[in-house]
């Protein structure tokens, strides 16, 4: 079930883009403004709207921590703002002076990509606000950009239909005609996938275009295999050009918005349509999921932004999480077990598990003896790690069976959060757990393993209010 819970009507012209942080929603428009709203009550912030661009604002994106907001415009600039007080931090001019159509932060917040209408792509250093590297595509305007979750590469999409893949040093790795009439948007799922016997450097990506299609791809980038882009499938449903696509934070859903005025929510693994939303009266130009709760924002040429809320128990792999969690794991296929292994950093075991036909039921029955004697895993440490991960999986599933929404659980302790805070990776954790993490001299994200650019912890009041509201319903 998905419910329309709020409609924003503050913009005076087409809404071009929506973006979430853990506590805020940003929207931008042809009316030259960017607006900021609290996720607690969707009230506009005192320092909103942000004004400074002299022409239409095409895109706005939060840094992973949510402290910085980037916006880009026809005026040829990309502006960095403080999301906390609206102050202008930097104005970065596209070297060619071309209108800037798209911008995107890297996962570690150290750089930002901006794409111009003349095909120029610029990598900016977000600490010095200086141009780091630049390049260009052969033809067309750059209208789409997304970083892989590990930050090793980013993808740009052009109005001529080309998907171009760049590494973090801005070397062009690959280019392919993906959509005949032009690309409009692309997005990576934050969750790694398994493709054969490969590991967690395989990522699912979606692209959409003027050809009325939404396509799913798998991208790999590993030291020993090099780079590969694989087309997987095309999702049906829209009858007109598709202008936007985005994955949910858990990778389970994909949303798209179209010139046909509809929004379609897909189950990402199967491609089945979960919901079709038809409340907008003109073209749907943008879709965005919140980073840690099941909220969806859709923007349109009708000058409105709709906010949608999903039930916590959503479809996954064609089943529902309200089913008995233990039974859900037992129904995992061998492929789903492989995906789980990769997500746990156990990619080297995928081949062994597949050779022994380990599905969900077999996974739950594994013991120290069976790992030693049947799977021939000699390392004591590795056996212990596998059993610990299985135990963590059972704890997580037990929490789901108790009815606690997974986004209310601290990723470190797997317990209901009492004092949630946002770390520099954009994820929310229990404050005490994160402080203990830092006290052990750890400076990496517990979720991404990337080095954190800052050790600042920001109270997540929106999430705390949501947890308190949920607790009230349990009394």
C-alpha positions as CSV (number, residue, x, y, z in Angstrom):
1,X,0.0,0.0,0.0
2,X,1.2,3.5,-0.9
3,X,-0.5,6.6,0.3
4,X,-0.4,10.3,-0.8
5,X,0.4,12.1,2.5
6,X,1.3,15.6,1.4
7,X,1.3,17.9,-1.7
8,X,3.7,20.9,-2.0
9,X,2.4,23.8,-4.2
10,X,5.0,26.5,-3.5
11,X,6.8,26.6,-6.9
12,X,5.6,29.0,-9.5
13,X,6.7,26.9,-12.5
14,X,7.7,23.4,-13.5
15,X,9.4,21.3,-10.8
16,X,12.6,19.9,-12.3
17,X,14.1,17.9,-9.5
18,X,13.6,16.5,-6.0
19,X,16.2,15.2,-3.5
20,X,16.2,13.9,0.0
21,X,18.6,14.0,2.9
22,X,17.9,12.1,6.1
23,X,15.9,15.0,7.5
24,X,15.1,17.3,4.6
25,X,13.5,17.5,1.1
26,X,14.9,19.8,-1.6
27,X,13.0,20.8,-4.7
28,X,14.0,23.0,-7.6
29,X,12.2,24.6,-10.5
30,X,12.1,26.6,-13.7
31,X,11.1,29.5,-11.3
32,X,14.9,29.9,-10.5
33,X,14.5,28.8,-6.8
34,X,15.4,25.8,-4.6
35,X,13.1,25.1,-1.7
36,X,13.8,23.1,1.5
37,X,11.3,21.3,3.7
38,X,11.5,19.4,7.0
39,X,10.5,15.7,6.8
40,X,8.9,16.0,10.2
41,X,5.9,18.0,9.1
42,X,6.9,19.1,5.5
43,X,7.0,22.7,6.7
44,X,9.3,25.0,4.6
45,X,12.4,26.0,6.4
46,X,12.9,29.7,7.4
47,X,15.8,30.2,5.0
48,X,13.9,28.8,2.0
49,X,13.6,29.5,-0.8
50,X,17.2,29.7,-1.9
51,X,17.7,32.4,-4.5
52,X,20.8,33.1,-6.5
53,X,20.5,31.4,-9.8
54,X,19.5,33.8,-12.6
55,X,17.8,31.1,-14.8
56,X,16.0,27.8,-14.4
57,X,17.4,25.4,-11.8
58,X,17.6,21.9,-13.4
59,X,19.0,19.7,-10.6
60,X,19.6,19.7,-6.8
61,X,21.5,17.1,-4.8
62,X,22.4,16.7,-1.1
63,X,25.9,15.5,-0.1
64,X,25.7,12.1,1.6
65,X,25.9,13.7,5.1
66,X,23.1,16.1,4.1
67,X,25.0,19.2,5.2
68,X,25.6,20.6,1.7
69,X,23.1,21.1,-1.1
70,X,24.3,21.5,-4.7
71,X,22.2,23.1,-7.4
72,X,22.9,23.7,-11.1
73,X,21.3,26.0,-13.6
74,X,21.0,27.3,-17.2
75,X,23.0,30.2,-15.9
76,X,26.1,28.0,-16.3
77,X,26.9,27.7,-12.5
78,X,26.8,25.0,-9.9
79,X,26.1,26.4,-6.5
80,X,26.9,24.8,-3.1
81,X,24.7,25.8,-0.2
82,X,24.6,25.1,3.5
83,X,21.4,23.1,4.0
84,X,21.4,24.2,7.7
85,X,21.2,28.0,7.1
86,X,21.0,28.5,3.4
87,X,24.3,30.4,3.1
88,X,26.1,30.2,-0.3
89,X,29.4,28.2,0.1
90,X,30.6,28.4,-3.4
91,X,29.6,29.3,-7.0
92,X,31.4,27.1,-9.5
93,X,31.2,28.2,-13.1
94,X,31.2,25.6,-15.9
95,X,34.5,26.3,-17.8
96,X,32.8,26.7,-21.1
97,X,30.0,28.8,-19.7
98,X,27.5,26.2,-20.9
99,X,24.2,25.7,-19.0
100,X,24.6,23.0,-16.4
101,X,21.9,20.3,-16.6
102,X,23.0,17.8,-13.9
103,X,25.2,17.5,-10.8
104,X,26.0,14.6,-8.4
105,X,28.1,14.1,-5.2
106,X,30.5,11.2,-4.8
107,X,29.7,8.8,-2.0
108,X,32.5,10.1,0.2
109,X,31.5,13.8,-0.5
110,X,35.0,14.7,-1.7
111,X,34.0,15.6,-5.2
112,X,31.0,16.7,-7.3
113,X,30.3,16.1,-11.0
114,X,28.6,18.7,-13.1
115,X,27.4,18.0,-16.6
116,X,26.9,20.8,-19.2
117,X,24.5,21.2,-22.2
118,X,27.6,21.2,-24.4
119,X,28.6,17.8,-23.3
120,X,31.3,18.9,-20.9
121,X,31.7,17.0,-17.6
122,X,33.6,18.5,-14.7
123,X,34.9,16.9,-11.5
124,X,35.0,19.5,-8.7
125,X,36.9,19.2,-5.4
126,X,34.2,20.0,-2.7
127,X,36.8,21.0,-0.1
128,X,38.6,23.6,-2.2
129,X,35.8,24.3,-4.7
130,X,38.4,24.0,-7.5
131,X,38.1,22.2,-10.8
132,X,39.9,18.9,-10.4
133,X,39.4,17.3,-13.8
134,X,37.3,17.8,-16.9
135,X,36.3,16.0,-20.0
136,X,33.5,15.7,-22.6
137,X,31.2,13.3,-24.4
138,X,31.2,13.1,-28.2
139,X,27.7,14.3,-28.8
140,X,24.7,15.8,-27.0
141,X,24.0,17.4,-23.7
142,X,24.8,15.7,-20.4
143,X,21.4,15.2,-18.7
144,X,22.0,12.4,-16.2
145,X,24.7,11.3,-13.8
146,X,25.1,8.8,-11.0
147,X,28.0,7.4,-8.9
148,X,28.4,3.7,-8.1
149,X,28.0,3.0,-4.3
150,X,31.7,2.3,-3.8
151,X,32.7,5.5,-5.6
152,X,35.0,3.8,-8.1
153,X,33.1,5.0,-11.1
154,X,30.3,7.2,-12.3
155,X,28.0,7.1,-15.2
156,X,26.7,10.0,-17.4
157,X,23.8,10.0,-19.8
158,X,23.5,12.2,-22.8
159,X,20.6,13.6,-24.9
160,X,21.9,11.5,-27.8
161,X,21.3,8.3,-25.9
162,X,24.8,7.4,-24.8
163,X,25.7,5.9,-21.4
164,X,29.3,6.8,-20.6
165,X,31.2,5.2,-17.8
166,X,34.1,7.1,-16.1
167,X,36.5,6.0,-13.3
168,X,37.3,8.1,-10.3
169,X,40.2,9.6,-12.2
170,X,37.8,10.6,-14.9
171,X,39.1,8.3,-17.5
172,X,36.4,7.2,-20.0
173,X,36.0,3.4,-19.6
174,X,33.1,2.7,-21.9
175,X,30.3,4.3,-23.9
176,X,27.2,2.6,-25.3
177,X,24.1,3.8,-27.1
178,X,21.5,2.8,-24.5
179,X,18.4,4.7,-25.5
180,X,17.7,5.6,-29.2
181,X,16.1,9.0,-28.6
182,X,18.1,10.2,-25.7
183,X,18.7,9.4,-22.0
184,X,16.8,11.4,-19.4
185,X,18.0,9.9,-16.0
186,X,20.1,7.1,-14.5
187,X,20.5,5.8,-10.9
188,X,22.5,3.1,-9.1
189,X,21.0,0.7,-6.5
190,X,22.9,1.0,-3.2
191,X,22.8,-2.7,-2.8
192,X,25.4,-5.0,-4.5
193,X,24.2,-7.8,-6.6
194,X,25.7,-11.2,-7.6
195,X,26.2,-12.0,-11.3
196,X,27.4,-15.6,-11.6
197,X,30.3,-16.2,-9.3
198,X,31.3,-12.5,-9.0
199,X,31.3,-10.4,-5.9
200,X,30.0,-7.2,-4.5
201,X,31.6,-4.9,-7.0
202,X,28.7,-5.7,-9.2
203,X,26.0,-3.0,-9.1
204,X,22.5,-2.7,-10.5
205,X,21.8,0.4,-12.5
206,X,18.7,1.8,-14.1
207,X,18.4,4.2,-17.0
208,X,15.4,5.7,-18.8
209,X,14.9,7.7,-21.9
210,X,12.8,9.4,-24.6
211,X,12.2,6.0,-26.2
212,X,9.6,5.3,-23.5
213,X,11.8,2.6,-21.9
214,X,13.3,2.0,-18.5
215,X,16.3,-0.4,-18.6
216,X,18.2,-2.4,-16.0
217,X,21.9,-2.9,-16.2
218,X,24.6,-4.7,-14.2
219,X,28.0,-2.9,-14.0
220,X,31.1,-4.5,-12.7
221,X,34.4,-2.9,-11.8
222,X,37.1,-5.1,-10.2
223,X,40.9,-5.1,-10.4
224,X,41.0,-8.6,-11.7
225,X,38.1,-8.6,-14.2
226,X,38.3,-5.0,-15.4
227,X,35.1,-3.3,-16.4
228,X,31.9,-4.6,-17.9
229,X,28.4,-3.2,-18.6
230,X,25.6,-5.8,-19.1
231,X,22.1,-5.1,-20.2
232,X,19.6,-7.1,-18.2
233,X,16.1,-6.2,-19.1
234,X,13.6,-3.5,-20.1
235,X,10.7,-2.7,-17.8
236,X,7.3,-2.1,-19.4
237,X,4.4,0.1,-18.3
238,X,4.9,3.6,-19.6
239,X,3.3,4.8,-22.9
240,X,5.4,7.9,-23.3
241,X,9.0,9.1,-22.7
242,X,10.3,8.3,-19.2
243,X,11.8,11.3,-17.6
244,X,13.1,10.0,-14.2
245,X,14.0,6.8,-12.4
246,X,15.3,6.1,-8.9
247,X,15.9,3.1,-6.6
248,X,14.7,2.9,-3.0
249,X,17.3,3.0,-0.3
250,X,17.2,-0.8,0.2
251,X,17.3,-1.5,-3.5
252,X,14.0,-3.4,-3.5
253,X,12.0,-0.9,-5.5
254,X,12.5,1.2,-8.6
255,X,10.3,4.1,-9.4
256,X,9.9,5.9,-12.8
257,X,8.0,9.0,-13.9
258,X,6.8,9.8,-17.4
259,X,5.3,12.1,-19.9
260,X,2.2,9.9,-19.7
261,X,1.7,11.7,-16.3
262,X,2.1,8.4,-14.3
263,X,4.5,7.1,-11.7
264,X,5.2,3.4,-11.7
265,X,6.8,1.6,-8.8
266,X,8.5,-1.7,-9.7
267,X,9.8,-4.6,-7.7
268,X,13.5,-4.2,-8.7
269,X,14.5,-7.9,-8.8
270,X,11.5,-9.2,-10.8
271,X,10.5,-6.1,-12.7
272,X,6.8,-6.6,-11.7
273,X,4.7,-3.5,-11.2
274,X,3.7,-2.9,-7.6
275,X,1.9,0.5,-7.9
276,X,0.8,2.9,-10.6
277,X,0.3,6.5,-9.3
278,X,-1.7,8.9,-11.5
279,X,-2.3,12.0,-9.4
280,X,-0.2,14.4,-11.4
281,X,-2.0,16.3,-14.1
282,X,1.1,17.0,-16.3
283,X,4.4,15.3,-17.1
284,X,6.2,13.7,-14.2
285,X,9.7,15.1,-14.3
286,X,11.4,13.8,-11.2
287,X,11.2,10.9,-8.6
288,X,13.2,10.4,-5.5
289,X,13.2,8.0,-2.5
290,X,14.3,9.1,1.0
291,X,17.6,7.6,2.2
292,X,16.4,5.7,5.2
293,X,12.6,5.7,5.4
294,X,10.0,4.6,2.8
295,X,9.0,8.0,1.5
296,X,8.8,8.9,-2.2
297,X,8.7,12.4,-3.7
298,X,7.4,13.0,-7.3
299,X,7.6,16.3,-9.1
300,X,5.8,17.5,-12.2
301,X,5.2,20.2,-14.7
302,X,2.0,20.8,-12.9
303,X,4.2,22.8,-10.4
304,X,3.5,20.4,-7.5
305,X,5.5,17.8,-5.5
306,X,3.6,14.8,-4.1
307,X,4.9,13.0,-1.1
308,X,4.0,9.3,-0.8
309,X,4.4,6.9,2.1
310,X,4.8,3.1,1.8
311,X,3.7,0.5,4.3
312,X,6.8,-0.8,6.2
313,X,6.0,-4.3,5.0
314,X,6.7,-4.2,1.3
315,X,7.1,-6.8,-1.4
316,X,10.5,-8.4,-1.8
317,X,11.4,-11.0,-4.4
318,X,7.7,-11.5,-5.2
319,X,6.9,-12.3,-1.6
320,X,5.8,-10.2,1.3
321,X,7.8,-9.5,4.5
322,X,4.7,-9.9,6.6
323,X,5.1,-13.6,5.9
324,X,7.0,-15.5,8.7
325,X,10.6,-14.3,8.4
326,X,12.1,-17.7,9.1
327,X,10.0,-19.1,6.3
328,X,11.1,-16.2,4.0
329,X,14.8,-17.2,4.4
330,X,14.0,-20.8,3.9
331,X,12.5,-19.9,0.5
332,X,15.7,-18.2,-0.7
333,X,17.1,-19.5,-3.9
334,X,20.7,-20.4,-4.4
335,X,21.1,-17.1,-6.3
336,X,19.6,-15.1,-3.3
337,X,22.1,-16.8,-1.0
338,X,24.9,-15.8,-3.3
339,X,23.7,-12.2,-3.2
340,X,23.6,-12.3,0.6
341,X,27.1,-13.7,0.7
342,X,28.4,-10.9,-1.4
343,X,26.7,-8.3,0.8
344,X,28.4,-9.8,3.8
345,X,31.9,-9.6,2.3
346,X,32.0,-13.3,1.6
347,X,32.2,-13.3,-2.2
348,X,35.0,-15.9,-2.3
349,X,32.5,-18.5,-0.9
350,X,29.9,-18.0,-3.7
351,X,31.4,-20.8,-5.8
352,X,31.6,-23.2,-2.9
353,X,28.0,-22.6,-1.8
354,X,26.7,-22.9,-5.4
355,X,28.7,-26.1,-5.9
356,X,27.0,-27.6,-2.9
357,X,23.5,-26.2,-3.8
358,X,23.1,-24.1,-0.7
359,X,19.7,-22.5,-0.8
360,X,18.0,-20.7,2.1
361,X,16.9,-23.8,3.9
362,X,20.4,-25.3,3.7
363,X,21.9,-22.0,4.8
364,X,19.9,-22.0,8.1
365,X,21.0,-25.6,8.8
366,X,24.7,-24.9,8.5
367,X,26.8,-25.9,11.5
368,X,30.5,-25.8,12.4
369,X,30.8,-29.4,11.5
370,X,29.0,-29.1,8.1
371,X,31.2,-26.1,7.2
372,X,34.3,-28.2,8.0
373,X,33.4,-31.6,6.7
374,X,31.0,-30.9,3.8
375,X,32.0,-27.5,2.5
376,X,35.7,-28.1,3.3
377,X,36.2,-24.6,4.8
378,X,39.4,-25.1,6.7
379,X,39.8,-21.6,8.2
380,X,38.4,-21.4,11.8
381,X,38.1,-17.7,11.5
382,X,36.1,-18.0,8.2
383,X,33.8,-20.6,9.7
384,X,33.1,-18.4,12.7
385,X,32.4,-15.4,10.5
386,X,29.8,-17.4,8.4
387,X,28.0,-18.6,11.5
388,X,28.1,-15.1,13.0
389,X,26.6,-13.7,9.9
390,X,23.9,-16.3,9.8
391,X,23.1,-15.5,13.5
392,X,22.9,-11.8,12.6
393,X,20.5,-12.6,9.8
394,X,18.3,-14.6,12.2
395,X,18.3,-11.7,14.6
396,X,17.3,-9.3,11.9
397,X,14.5,-11.6,10.7
398,X,13.4,-12.0,14.3
399,X,13.1,-8.2,14.6
400,X,10.9,-8.2,11.5
401,X,8.7,-10.8,13.0
402,X,8.3,-8.7,16.1
403,X,7.0,-5.9,13.9
404,X,9.8,-3.4,14.3
405,X,10.5,-1.6,10.9
406,X,14.0,-2.3,9.8
407,X,14.9,1.4,9.4
408,X,14.2,1.9,13.1
409,X,17.0,-0.6,14.0
410,X,20.6,0.6,14.4
411,X,22.8,-1.1,11.6
412,X,25.5,-1.8,14.3
413,X,23.5,-3.2,17.2
414,X,20.3,-4.3,15.3
415,X,18.3,-2.9,18.2
416,X,15.6,-0.2,18.2
417,X,17.2,3.2,18.2
418,X,16.6,5.5,21.1
419,X,18.8,8.4,20.1
420,X,19.4,8.2,16.3
421,X,22.1,10.3,14.8
422,X,23.2,10.8,11.2
423,X,26.9,10.1,10.4
424,X,28.9,11.6,7.5
425,X,28.0,8.6,5.3
426,X,24.3,9.7,5.4
427,X,23.2,6.6,7.4
428,X,21.5,6.7,10.8
429,X,22.9,4.9,13.9
430,X,22.3,4.7,17.6
431,X,24.4,7.5,19.1
432,X,26.1,5.3,21.7
433,X,26.9,2.6,19.2
434,X,28.5,5.1,16.8
435,X,30.5,6.7,19.6
436,X,31.8,3.2,20.6
437,X,32.7,2.6,16.9
438,X,34.8,5.7,16.9
439,X,36.4,4.9,20.3
440,X,37.8,1.8,18.7
441,X,39.8,4.0,16.3
442,X,37.5,3.2,13.5
443,X,37.1,6.0,10.9
444,X,35.2,4.1,8.3
445,X,31.5,3.9,7.6
446,X,29.9,0.7,9.2
447,X,27.7,0.5,6.1
448,X,30.0,1.3,3.2
449,X,33.5,0.7,4.6
450,X,34.6,4.0,3.0
451,X,36.6,6.5,5.1
452,X,34.3,9.0,6.7
453,X,35.1,12.6,5.7
454,X,33.9,13.8,9.2
455,X,33.2,12.3,12.6
456,X,30.4,14.7,13.3
457,X,27.1,13.1,14.4
458,X,23.9,15.0,13.8
459,X,20.7,14.2,15.7
460,X,18.1,12.7,13.4
461,X,15.0,14.2,15.0
462,X,12.8,13.2,12.1
463,X,13.6,9.5,12.6
464,X,13.3,9.8,16.4
465,X,9.8,11.3,16.0
466,X,8.9,8.5,13.6
467,X,10.1,5.9,16.1
468,X,8.2,7.6,18.9
469,X,5.0,7.6,16.8
470,X,5.5,3.9,16.0
471,X,6.0,3.1,19.7
472,X,2.7,5.0,20.6
473,X,0.8,2.7,18.2
474,X,2.3,-0.4,19.9
475,X,0.8,0.5,23.3
